[in-house]
Amino acid sequence: MASNSMSSNASWTRKENKLFERALAIYDQDTPDRWQNVARAVGGKSAEEVRRHYELLIRDVNDIESGRYPQPTYRSNGN
């Protein structure tokens, strides 16, 4: 993730992020009260917190796709 958003995302556990991802798949942009529903699915987060988390995620994805951050290189395991 981009360094600017890391501090904001530090308070999100791996489990919360997984719940967030699942909730986004269920509650799309046309869902009424989307952020309230996502917050309820994640638990312990407000609608504003999940909306901001989403905005940071979108910004990071856009930065990566635009080439702002280099793609990592992985070593081949020889298979």
C-alpha positions in Angstrom: 0.0 0.0 0.0 1.1 3.6 -0.5 2.9 5.1 2.4 0.4 7.9 2.9 -2.4 5.5 3.7 -0.5 3.1 5.9 -1.0 5.1 9.1 -4.7 5.2 8.5 -4.9 1.5 7.8 -2.7 0.5 10.8 -5.8 0.3 13.0 -7.4 -2.2 10.8 -6.7 -5.9 11.6 -6.3 -8.5 8.9 -9.7 -9.9 10.0 -11.4 -6.5 9.6 -9.9 -6.0 6.2 -11.2 -9.4 5.1 -14.7 -8.6 6.4 -14.4 -5.2 4.7 -13.6 -6.9 1.3 -16.5 -9.3 1.7 -18.9 -6.5 2.6 -17.8 -4.5 -0.5 -18.6 -7.5 -2.6 -22.1 -7.7 -1.1 -22.9 -4.0 -0.8 -22.1 -2.4 -4.1 -22.2 1.3 -4.9 -25.9 1.2 -5.7 -26.8 -0.2 -2.2 -28.8 2.3 -0.1 -26.9 3.1 3.1 -23.8 1.2 1.8 -21.3 2.5 4.3 -23.6 1.8 7.3 -24.1 -1.8 6.0 -20.3 -2.2 5.4 -19.6 -0.8 8.9 -22.1 -3.2 10.4 -20.5 -6.2 8.6 -17.0 -5.2 9.7 -18.0 -4.4 13.3 -16.3 -1.8 15.5 -16.0 0.8 12.7 -18.2 3.7 11.9 -19.7 4.3 8.4 -17.3 7.3 8.1 -14.3 5.0 8.9 -15.2 2.4 6.3 -15.9 5.1 3.7 -12.5 6.6 4.3 -10.8 3.2 4.2 -12.5 2.6 0.8 -11.3 6.0 -0.5 -7.7 5.2 0.5 -7.9 1.8 -1.1 -9.2 3.3 -4.4 -6.4 5.9 -4.3 -3.8 3.2 -3.7 -5.1 1.1 -6.5 -5.2 4.0 -8.9 -1.6 5.0 -7.9 -0.4 1.4 -8.6 -2.2 1.1 -11.9 -0.9 4.4 -13.1 2.7 3.2 -12.6 3.4 5.6 -9.7 4.7 2.6 -7.7 6.9 0.0 -9.3 5.7 -3.5 -9.6 7.6 -5.8 -7.2 9.9 -8.3 -8.6 9.8 -11.8 -7.3 12.4 -14.5 -7.4 11.6 -17.6 -9.3 11.5 -20.7 -7.1 13.0 -22.7 -10.0 9.9 -24.7 -10.9 
